């Protein structure tokens, strides 16, 4: 089935700013609370949120096989479970409805008043019920930088890293959408020069610039997903900030890896940009040497050219750009990550979230964490207000933005924006 929604010549009868992340060629999916306090599944064009539940009730999806309440739910899980054919049909239909040449909804004021909201008047929710969350470690530059800092600089990558997409299981209960503040975590750390740990607030809270992908029901327990089929089971992508407490991580990660240093908070952007919308921005990933084992081997373009930026905004201050990176730098592709994840028969369900791992590039300004940008705090960043940052301070806001752009269109993710609050105190 052709992806007619991607036609770069298509214009919408809704006004779309030229630099918008959400032209009619994007049509992402999310969940929002309307001004009438109704939770609905929706999409976005320009600065307008579109109620897909209302559209369905008004029969604008006639001819597409959907359950009666498909878009009147508070998560996208059931829609995602319907599979790629349905996703594509719905995106194509939405593009037709809002095409500048189509008067069907455009000229029906009562329907427009029911369906269309100003984005400032809705409250974005977590778009899916996330049953499981896996975070990978798939940037060669990031893994090398961390290896240089904490291990032998001459052997920065561990022996397995070039052979498998390394990952760990995170905690889905503390994944929150953009706008929800995060508290500085409490935990055990081992002060320099000491042999006995202490308990208290983490002093080294960091961001990790990542993306995440959302899966559909991919397999049954015991079944693996071939790498060449993996992308068919990926619904779309979000921006992801994997908050990290570096001092807690250093003390706890031996021998089993990340635990409390990672699971206190993960923030994601609220709009899921579909893989269909990202097709025009395919790119070749890094050359893999040595060649992966056969079950991970791919040919063609399996990376995506997504420009990524991270900003730190002090309280009552301006945004400061601290990192510019790109998703195409990732050594292991999403398809390889999903194929490896299921290679042992692990079941993957609708709404599962897979984090890319920190996305660092080859230059110092493209590193995807404060750990790397300040080299463990040795080289503080100077902000526009004159203050310095080794890591994230209380009441700082971390903002991540991402977009793709070619000669025809720009497709973006919006932002994931989260403020770091002091440790939670019980009243």
N, C-alpha and C positions, 0 to 999 in steps of 0.2 A: 504494500500500500504506500503510495507516494506521500511525502511529508509536505503537503501544500501550505501548511502554516508557516513554513520557512521562506516562502517566496520573498526575496529582498525588495521587490517592487511594490509589495502590498503596503497600503496606508490605512490608518484607522480613522473613523469619524470622531473618536475621542482624541483630544489634544495630547500630544506626546512631545515633551521637550527634546531637543536634538541630542542632548547628552544623557538622556534617560537610560537607565539599565533595563527598562521594561517596555520596549517597543512591541508592536503587535506580533513580531517574529519570536518573542520570548515565550509568553504565556506560561509562567511558572504556576505551581500549585502550592497552596497554603491553607491555613485555618485561621479564621479571625472572629472576634466578637464584634457584632454590629452595634450601632448606636441604640438599638432597641434591646440590647443585651441578649441577642440570639447568636449562638455559636454556629458557624457555617463553614463549609469548604468553599474556597474561592480562588480566583486568579487575579492578576494585576496587569493593567495596561497604563503606562505613564504614571500619573499620581492618582489613579482610580482603582479601588478595590471592587471586584465584581463577584457578586453572590451567585455561585453556581447552583446552590440549592434552590434559590428563587428562579433561576433560569430553567432548571429542570421542571419545577412545578408549573411553569408557564409553557411547557412543551417545546422548548427550543432544542432539546436533544432527541426529538422524535426520530425514530429509525435506527438509533443506536441502542443496543441491548444493555440496559442498565437496570439494576434493582430500583424500585420506586423511591427509596430513601438514600440512594448512593451518595448524594452531595449534601444531605441533611444530617450528617454525622459530625462528630467532634474530632475525628482523625481521618487521615487518608488511607488507612490500612486496607480497607475493603476495595477501594478504587485501585490501589496498587496491586492487589491480589488478582484483579481482572486481567492483567497482562498487557503486553506491548500493543496489541491490536486495538484494545479499548482506549489506551492512553492516546494513541495516535488519532483515532477517530474523534475523540473529544477535543483534542488540541486543534485539529483541522476545522471542526465545527465552530469552536470559539473564534478562530481567525475569520471564518466566513461571517459570523454574526456581527463582528465589530469591524469588518471591512468597510472602507469609506464608500463603496458602491452599493452597500446593502442597506436598504431603508427599513427592513423588517422591525428591528428593535429601535433603531435610530429615531424613527418618526413616531414611536409609541411612547408618549411622555409618561403615562402611568406605569408602564413596564420599566422604563428607565429609572424612575423614582424608586421602584422596588428592588432593582438589581444593582444599581451603581452607587457607590459611596466614595467620598473623598478619603484618601488613604489616611489623612490625619485624624479622621473620625472613627477609625476602627482600631481594635487592639489585637495585635498578632499573638497567636498561641503556638505551642509546640505542634508541628504539622502532623506528626505520626506518634502512635504509641510504640515506643522503642522497647522491644523485648530484650534485645541483646545488642551490645556495643563492643566492637573490636577496634583497637587502635594499632595501626601498623607503624613501622619505623623504616620508611622506604626512600628517604633522601640520602644519597651517598655523601653529599657534602655535609649534611647535618650529622650523620653517623660518624664521619671522619673527624669533624670538629670535636664532637664529644669524646671520641676515642683519643684524640690528641691531648685533651684536657685532663682526662681521668685515667688514661692507660699509657702504654708505650707509644709515643708519637710515630715511631717507625712501623708499628703494626696497629694502626688506629682501628681498622675494621676487624672484627672477630671473624674466625675462619668460616662460619656459616653464612655471613651476611651476603656474599655475592652469589649464594646458591638458593636461598629461600627468602620470601618476603616475611621478615621477622615481625611478630605482632604479639599483643597480649589482650586479654579480656578485661574491659573496663567496667564501669558501673553506670547503668542506664538511669538509675533513680535520681541522679544529680545532673542530668542533661537539661539545660534550660534554653529558652529562646532569647534572642537579642533583647536587651532592655532590662533583663532581670539582673539585679546586682548580685555580687558574689562576696562572701565573707572570707577574710584571711583565715586559713586553717590553723588549728592547734595540732601539735604533734610532737613526737620525739625527734630530737636532733642530737648529734654528738659535737660539742664545741671543739674547735681546733686545739690540739694538744691534750685533750682530756680522754679519759678511758671510760667514764661513766656518762650516759646520756642524760639529757634534761628534757622536761616537758614544757611547752609554751608555744606562743605564736611563731609560725614560720617567718623567718627574716628574709627569705629569698624567694618570694613569689614571682613567677614568670608567666609569660604567655607563650603559646606555641601556635604559629601560623600554619593552619591546616585547611584542607577541604574534607568533606565527608561524602560518602555515597549511600543512598538508600536502596535496599534490595526489595524484590518481590519474593513470593514463595518460590524458592529456587530448586529444591530437591526434597527427597525423602531421606530419612536417616539411613546411612550406609551408602548413599549414592553420591558420586562425585560429579562436579560440573566441568566439562572440558573447557579449556581456556578459550577456544574459538566460539563457544556459546555463552560465555560468562556475561558479556555485555548485554545480552538479551534479558538478563535478570536484574539489571540495574535500572531503577526508575529515574533517578536524577541525582543532582549534587547540591550541597550547601557549603557555606563557609563555616569553619570550625575553629574555635579557640580552645585548645586543650590546656587549661590552667595547670600549672605545675609548681610544687613547692620543692625547690632544688635542695635545700638543706635536709628536709625530711627524706627526699629521694635518695640522697647519698648514703644515709644511715640505714635505710630499710631495704634497698633493692637487692642486696645479696642475701640468699641465693635465688630468689624467685622473681625478682623484677619489681615493677611499679605496683604500689598498693595505695596507701593513704595520701601519698604525695601527688597522686593523679586523680583520685576518685571523688574529691570534694566538689569539683565543678567542671563542667564542659559546656561551653556556650555555642549555639549554632544560629545561623541566619534563618529567618522564618519561611522564606520562599524557596521551594525546591525547584531548581532549574533542570528541566528534563534532558535526558541524553539526546533526544531528537533535536532540541533547540541548539545543542552544542555541536551538532554534526559539521557545520561549516568551519569549525575551528580545530579540526583534527591536526595533529602534528606528530612528527617522529620523536620518540623518546631517546634517551642516551643509549649508545651502543653497549650491549651487555657482554662482558668478557670476564670470566669464561661463559660460554653459552649455557643457558639454563638446561636442566634436565628436560626431556621431551615433553612432559606434561605441562611445562611452563613456557614452551617456545611459541613465539608469535612472529608474524610478518606484517608489514604495513604500518599504518599510523594508528597507534593506540594511546598516544598522549593527547593532551588538549592545551592549546595556547591560551591560558587564563592568567592575566596580569593581576598580581596580588599586592596589596599595600597594608601596612600596619601603622597605626598612629597611637601616640600616648597623649592624653589630654589631662593636665593637672586640674584640680578643682578650681573653677572660675578662671581657667586659662584657655589658651588656644591649642588646637590640635598640632602635634608635632609628628611629621613623617619620620619613622625610624627604620622602616624596612620596605624594600621593593623586590618582590620575587616573582616566580612564575611556576605554575603547576607542571609545565612541560619538563622541568628539571628532574622530576621524580624518576628514580631508577626502575622501580617496579610499577607496572601499570595496574589500574583497577581490575582489569580482567585477570591478570596474574595473581593479584591478591585474593580475588574471589575463588579462582581455581585452586589455589593452594589451601585456602580456608576450608574447602569442601573435599580436599583430596583424601582425607581420612574418613569421609562419610559424615562429617559434621553437618547438621541440618541448619539451613538458613531460611528465615521466615520473612514475610511481608513486614516492612517497617524496621528491619534491622539496620543499624548504622555502622558503617566502617570508616574510621578515620584514616587519612592518608599518612599520618606522621608529619612531623615538622618539615615544612617545605623551604629549604635553604638553597640558595643559588651559589654560583662560583665566586662572587665578589663579596667583600665585607658588608656592603650596604644591602645585600640580598639575603643575609642570614635571617632565619625565621624565629629567633628567640633572643631574649635578653642575655641568656647564658652565653650565646655566641657573639652577639653584637658588642657586649662589654668584656668578652673573654673571661667569664667567671667573675666579673666585677672589677677587673684590673683596669679597664679603660671605660670609665663612666661616660654616658651620653649627656651632652649639654642640651637642655631644652630652651625654647625661646624666651622663657621668663627668667633665665639665668640659673635655674636650679639644675641639679644633676641627678641622673638615675643609673644605679647599678642594676636594680631590679624594680619591680612595681611598688609604688608607695600606696598607703591607704588613701582612698578618695581619688586616685587616678582612674581615668576611664580608658580602656583599651578598645580601639576601633579597628576592625578589619574590613576591607572592601575588595571586591574582585570583579573583573569584567573581561570579556573577549571583544575584539574589534578587528574588522577587516575593511576593505574598501566599500563594502555595501551596508553593513549593519554593525551595531554594538549590542551585545547581550550581556547583562550583568546580574549580580546576585544581591544587590543592595548592600547591606552591611550587617555585621554582628558587632554589637556595641555593649560593653559591660563595665560597670563600675566596681572597683575593689573596695569593699567596706572593711572596717576594723573587725577583729574577731567577734563572733556572736556572744552576747552576754545575756544570760537569763535574768528576767526581772525578779 
